[in-house]
Every structure is written in C-alpha cells, then in structure tokens.
Amino acid sequence: MRVKMAPQGPEVSRLVYGVWRMQEDAQGTDPQRVLGKVQACLDLGITTFDHADIYGGYRCEELFGAALRTNPGLRQRLELVTKCGIMLTHPARPQNWIKHYDYSRQHLIGSVEQSLRNLATDYIDVLLLHRPSPLLDPAEAAEALRLLVEQGKVRHVGVSNFTPAQFDMLASYLPTPIVTNQVELHPLRPEPFLDGTLDHCLRQRILPMGWSPLAGGRLMTGHGEAEGRTREVLHGLGHKYGVAPETIVYAWLLRHPSRILPVLGTNQPERIASAARALSLSLDTQDWFAVWRAATGTEVP
C-alpha cells in the first residue's frame, strides 16, 4: 500500500522501516544482513526507510549505504528519509563538547553531502530537521534547504518533533512545502492526539510519521501500570483478530484519520512481517477506544 505523504510530497509506503537500531543487530551489520532486512521489507511492500545522521553513533547510514553499494539497483525501488541537526558528544564528532543543535547553512549543506556519501545515493527523498532548536534561524535554514532542493540533492523537506507553531514558522520561510512532521506516537503518549499536533497535520493535508510506535518496547515488556493495562487489552484484541499484540498497536495507529506512517524499529524480519499484517486489519472503533482507555487509565469525557 502506497500513499502520498503530502499533496506535493513523495509517494511512500504505509509503513516505514526505521534503521536507528541497526547497529544493535545481534546477527551482525554486514551488507548481506542489511540487504536481507531491506529485501524482507520490499517483499512486504515497505519501501520507505527512515535514517538520521546520528543513528548508531553516526554509523547506520554508512552501514545501509555499504549494503546498497553491493546492489545499486535497489535504490530505485525505495525512498530514503534522513534527518540532521542534532549534534552529539561522540568519538565520531570530537569537536562536540556538549549536545546541541545546529541548523546553520554550513552545517545543513555539509550534513546532507555527508549523508549522500554514506547512503551511496545522489539524492535524499525527504530531509527532516531532527528537532526544533531555540537558535534556529528560519531564514538561514530556508536558504540552505532551497539550495539543496534546487541542486537535486534533496527532493522534499520535512520536520521532526516540531510543534504546530514551530512548523508554521519555518514553513513561512520555505519556498517548498513541508511534507511531514515525524513525532513520537503510541498509546502511552496521548498528547499529540489532543494538543493539536495531529490536527495540524490534518489541516495541512500531510501524513505524520510516528516514531517509537511500541513505546521503545514498553508496550510489550514494560512493568508500569499503564503498560500492564494496555498489554492486557492488546493481547485480548490480538486473540480477537488473530494477530500478535504488537500488530494491534500498528493497526491502532493506522486507524487514525491523519493516516499516520508508523516507523518500525526492529532488526527481526519476522517482526517486520507481524507489523505488515496490520495493513489488512481494520480495527473497530470501540476496540480503538479500549486501547486508549487502558493506556490513559480513564474513560474519554
């Protein structure tokens, strides 16, 4: 299943594969292992891959690119999303003595050029500004993004973790539309469903990307009261629909009218397949609210 991310945005898959844990794969990170996961995604119709320059200690883009170099033809079958702007204190970046953000013209252009080399490609389908910065100069950032789009190095621009006001502020400076806002979305985080974040996406006619759909694994293994209540409901619904509890979570996100694009975060091909089963599952409205009630611990007003 493929959808338009925005009226003037790219066509992407309904589920997105996130590579942020690729470095942690117990079965290795050699090109053939990476290619195996890419092929598993493609076989299930998942063609969009979510990166960031910082993932895996600045290594995941490079690992993915090494795999693509062994099979360059795959590039035409997938869409690459990556992010920039977060500056980590890490041996790979010895000049950073404190975690901070950088959206200067120089950094944006340099980061994109580095991502292109890492990913073994000559263009990025969607570039996201990773987190809003109190020092973001929208005019300077917009000029860098305009240049990157004009040069064909970036095809579309998006943001991540931006509030609606921050989104609108940056959009007012850009010559091209912002095509997505990637935010944390799962049953244990009701705020974006209520604070205007998803309403803003609906108003802008853009599809939000949802990171950490399983709450970093807490929905499946967490020990808190909310996790326990929600997991019990998920297991019951999994039995009702004949799928794994985690499949219910993806179906819960897919059910929202903003047409959330959940970002998977697993290294296990069988769990990729489990997530993909949500694409053919239509969650009943009352079942959706059963998950909501369990996660929030209260009835809706």
C-alpha positions as CSV (number, residue, x, y, z in Angstrom):
1,M,0.0,0.0,0.0
2,R,1.4,3.3,-1.1
3,V,0.3,6.8,-0.2
4,K,1.2,10.4,-1.0
5,M,2.9,12.0,2.0
6,A,1.6,15.4,1.1
7,P,-0.2,17.0,-1.9
8,Q,3.2,18.0,-3.3
9,G,5.1,15.3,-1.5
10,P,6.6,11.9,-2.4
11,E,4.8,8.6,-2.7
12,V,5.8,6.4,0.2
13,S,4.8,3.1,1.8
14,R,2.2,3.0,4.5
15,L,4.7,1.5,6.9
16,V,8.2,2.9,7.2
17,Y,11.3,0.9,8.3
18,G,13.5,2.7,10.8
19,V,17.2,1.9,10.9
20,W,18.0,3.5,14.2
21,R,18.7,0.1,15.9
22,M,20.6,-1.4,13.0
23,Q,23.9,-1.1,14.9
24,E,22.5,-3.2,17.7
25,D,21.6,-6.2,15.5
26,A,22.8,-9.4,17.2
27,Q,23.2,-11.1,13.9
28,G,25.6,-8.5,12.6
29,T,25.6,-5.5,10.3
30,D,27.4,-6.8,7.3
31,P,26.0,-5.8,3.9
32,Q,24.2,-9.2,3.3
33,R,22.5,-9.0,6.7
34,V,21.3,-5.4,5.9
35,L,20.2,-6.4,2.4
36,G,18.2,-9.3,3.9
37,K,16.2,-6.9,6.0
38,V,15.8,-4.5,3.1
39,Q,14.5,-7.3,0.9
40,A,12.2,-8.5,3.6
41,C,10.7,-5.0,3.7
42,L,10.4,-4.8,0.0
43,D,8.7,-8.2,-0.2
44,L,6.0,-6.8,2.2
45,G,5.5,-3.5,0.3
46,I,7.6,-1.5,2.8
47,T,9.7,0.8,0.5
48,T,10.4,3.8,2.7
49,F,13.5,3.7,5.1
50,D,14.0,6.2,7.9
51,H,17.5,7.3,8.8
52,A,19.3,10.1,10.8
53,D,22.9,11.1,10.6
54,I,23.3,10.3,14.3
55,Y,21.9,6.8,14.4
56,G,24.2,4.1,15.6
57,G,26.8,6.6,16.7
58,Y,26.9,8.1,13.2
59,R,27.2,4.7,11.7
60,C,23.8,3.5,10.5
61,E,23.7,5.5,7.3
62,E,27.1,4.1,6.3
63,L,26.1,0.6,7.0
64,F,23.0,1.0,4.9
65,G,25.0,2.6,2.1
66,A,27.5,-0.3,2.1
67,A,24.6,-2.7,1.5
68,L,23.3,-0.6,-1.3
69,R,26.7,-0.5,-3.0
70,T,26.5,-4.2,-3.4
71,N,23.2,-3.9,-5.2
72,P,22.8,-0.4,-6.6
73,G,19.6,-1.2,-8.5
74,L,17.7,-1.3,-5.2
75,R,17.9,2.4,-4.9
76,Q,15.2,2.9,-7.5
77,R,12.9,0.7,-5.5
78,L,13.0,2.6,-2.2
79,E,12.6,6.0,-0.6
80,L,15.2,7.4,1.7
81,V,14.3,9.7,4.6
82,T,17.1,11.1,6.8
83,K,17.5,13.7,9.5
84,C,20.1,16.2,10.6
85,G,20.6,19.0,13.2
86,I,21.3,17.1,16.4
87,M,25.0,17.3,17.4
88,L,26.0,14.5,19.8
89,T,29.0,14.3,22.0
90,H,30.6,11.2,20.5
91,P,34.1,10.0,19.4
92,A,32.9,10.3,15.8
93,R,32.4,14.1,16.4
94,P,35.3,15.1,18.8
95,Q,34.6,18.8,18.2
96,N,31.2,18.5,20.1
97,W,31.9,19.0,23.8
98,I,28.1,19.5,24.6
99,K,25.0,18.1,23.0
100,H,23.4,20.8,20.9
101,Y,21.6,21.6,17.6
102,D,23.0,23.2,14.5
103,Y,20.9,24.4,11.6
104,S,23.4,26.8,10.1
105,R,23.7,27.0,6.4
106,Q,27.1,25.4,6.5
107,H,26.0,22.5,8.7
108,L,22.8,21.7,6.8
109,I,24.7,21.6,3.4
110,G,27.6,19.6,4.9
111,S,25.4,17.2,6.7
112,V,23.4,16.4,3.5
113,E,26.5,15.9,1.5
114,Q,27.9,13.5,4.1
115,S,24.6,11.6,4.2
116,L,24.7,11.3,0.4
117,R,28.1,9.7,0.6
118,N,27.1,7.5,3.5
119,L,23.9,6.2,1.8
120,A,25.6,5.7,-1.6
121,T,23.0,7.9,-3.4
122,D,22.9,11.2,-5.2
123,Y,19.6,12.4,-3.7
124,I,17.6,12.1,-0.5
125,D,13.8,11.7,-0.9
126,V,12.9,13.6,2.3
127,L,15.2,15.5,4.6
128,L,13.9,16.2,8.1
129,L,15.1,18.8,10.6
130,H,15.5,16.4,13.6
131,R,14.5,18.6,16.5
132,P,13.5,22.3,16.9
133,S,16.3,24.5,18.2
134,P,15.9,27.7,20.1
135,L,18.6,29.1,17.9
136,L,17.0,28.0,14.6
137,D,17.3,31.0,12.2
138,P,14.5,30.2,9.7
139,A,15.8,32.5,7.0
140,E,19.3,30.9,7.1
141,A,17.9,27.3,7.2
142,A,15.4,28.0,4.4
143,E,18.2,29.4,2.2
144,A,20.2,26.2,2.7
145,L,17.2,24.0,2.1
146,R,16.3,25.9,-1.0
147,L,19.8,25.4,-2.4
148,L,19.8,21.7,-1.7
149,V,16.4,21.2,-3.4
150,E,17.5,23.3,-6.4
151,Q,20.6,21.2,-6.7
152,G,18.5,18.0,-6.6
153,K,20.3,16.7,-3.5
154,V,17.1,16.8,-1.5
155,R,13.7,16.3,-3.1
156,H,11.4,17.1,-0.2
157,V,11.7,18.8,3.2
158,G,10.1,17.8,6.5
159,V,10.5,18.3,10.2
160,S,10.6,16.0,13.3
161,N,9.3,16.7,16.8
162,F,8.1,20.2,15.8
163,T,5.1,21.8,17.4
164,P,2.4,23.2,15.1
165,A,3.6,26.8,15.7
166,Q,7.3,25.8,15.0
167,F,6.1,24.0,11.8
168,D,4.2,27.1,10.6
169,M,7.0,29.4,11.4
170,L,9.5,27.5,9.4
171,A,7.0,26.9,6.6
172,S,6.5,30.6,6.2
173,Y,10.2,31.0,5.1
174,L,10.4,28.0,2.8
175,P,9.8,28.1,-1.0
176,T,8.8,24.5,-0.9
177,P,6.1,22.9,1.3
178,I,6.9,20.9,4.4
179,V,5.7,17.3,3.7
180,T,5.7,15.7,7.1
181,N,6.2,16.0,10.8
182,Q,7.7,13.0,12.5
183,V,6.7,12.7,16.1
184,E,6.6,10.1,18.9
185,L,3.2,8.3,18.6
186,H,1.9,5.4,20.6
187,P,-0.9,4.6,23.0
188,L,1.2,5.6,26.0
189,R,1.7,9.1,24.7
190,P,-1.8,10.6,24.2
191,E,-0.5,14.2,24.0
192,P,-0.1,14.5,20.1
193,F,-3.7,13.2,19.7
194,L,-5.0,16.0,21.9
195,D,-2.6,19.0,21.7
196,G,-3.2,19.9,18.1
197,T,-0.2,18.1,16.6
198,L,-2.2,15.6,14.6
199,D,-5.0,18.1,13.9
200,H,-2.4,20.4,12.4
201,C,-1.2,17.6,10.1
202,L,-4.8,17.0,9.0
203,R,-5.2,20.8,8.3
204,Q,-2.0,20.8,6.3
205,R,-3.0,17.6,4.4
206,I,0.3,16.0,5.3
207,L,0.8,12.5,6.7
208,P,2.7,12.4,10.1
209,M,5.4,9.9,10.6
210,G,5.1,8.1,14.0
211,W,8.4,7.1,15.7
212,S,8.6,4.6,18.6
213,P,5.1,3.0,17.9
214,L,5.7,0.3,20.6
215,A,7.0,3.0,23.1
216,G,10.5,1.7,22.8
217,G,9.3,-1.8,23.7
218,R,7.5,-0.8,26.9
219,L,4.1,-1.8,25.5
220,M,5.4,-5.4,25.2
221,T,7.6,-5.7,28.2
222,G,7.2,-2.6,30.5
223,H,6.3,-3.1,34.1
224,G,4.3,0.1,34.8
225,E,0.5,0.1,35.5
226,A,-0.3,1.7,32.1
227,E,1.9,-0.8,30.3
228,G,0.2,-3.7,32.1
229,R,-3.3,-2.5,31.4
230,T,-2.6,-1.8,27.8
231,R,-0.8,-5.0,27.2
232,E,-3.8,-7.0,28.6
233,V,-6.1,-5.2,26.1
234,L,-3.7,-5.7,23.3
235,H,-3.5,-9.5,24.0
236,G,-7.2,-9.7,24.1
237,L,-7.6,-7.9,20.8
238,G,-4.8,-9.9,19.3
239,H,-6.8,-13.1,20.1
240,K,-10.0,-11.5,18.7
241,Y,-8.4,-10.5,15.4
242,G,-6.0,-13.5,15.2
243,V,-2.8,-11.4,15.2
244,A,0.1,-10.6,17.6
245,P,-0.5,-7.9,20.2
246,E,2.1,-5.7,18.5
247,T,0.2,-5.9,15.2
248,I,-2.8,-4.4,17.1
249,V,-0.6,-1.4,18.0
250,Y,0.3,-0.7,14.4
251,A,-3.4,-1.1,13.4
252,W,-4.3,1.3,16.2
253,L,-2.0,4.0,14.7
254,L,-3.1,3.2,11.1
255,R,-6.7,3.7,12.2
256,H,-6.2,7.4,12.9
257,P,-7.7,9.8,10.3
258,S,-4.4,11.7,10.0
259,R,-3.1,8.5,8.2
260,I,0.0,8.0,10.5
261,L,3.0,6.4,8.9
262,P,4.4,4.2,11.7
263,V,8.2,3.8,11.8
264,L,9.2,0.3,12.7
265,G,12.3,-0.2,14.8
266,T,13.1,-3.9,14.8
267,N,16.0,-6.0,13.5
268,Q,13.9,-9.2,13.2
269,P,12.3,-9.9,9.8
270,E,9.5,-11.9,11.5
271,R,8.5,-8.8,13.4
272,I,8.5,-6.7,10.2
273,A,6.1,-9.3,8.9
274,S,4.0,-9.0,12.0
275,A,3.7,-5.3,11.6
276,A,2.8,-5.6,8.0
277,R,-0.3,-7.7,8.9
278,A,-1.8,-4.5,10.3
279,L,-2.2,-3.2,6.8
280,S,-5.0,-5.6,6.2
281,L,-6.6,-5.2,9.6
282,S,-9.5,-2.7,10.2
283,L,-9.7,-2.0,13.9
284,D,-13.2,-1.5,15.2
285,T,-13.9,2.0,16.7
286,Q,-14.7,0.6,20.2
287,D,-11.6,-1.6,20.1
288,W,-9.6,1.6,19.4
289,F,-11.0,3.3,22.4
290,A,-10.4,0.2,24.5
291,V,-6.7,0.7,23.9
292,W,-7.0,4.4,24.6
293,R,-8.8,3.8,27.9
294,A,-6.2,1.2,29.0
295,A,-3.3,3.4,28.1
296,T,-4.6,6.6,29.7
297,G,-6.3,4.9,32.6
298,T,-9.6,6.7,32.2
299,E,-12.7,6.9,30.1
300,V,-13.0,9.6,27.5
301,P,-15.0,12.6,28.8
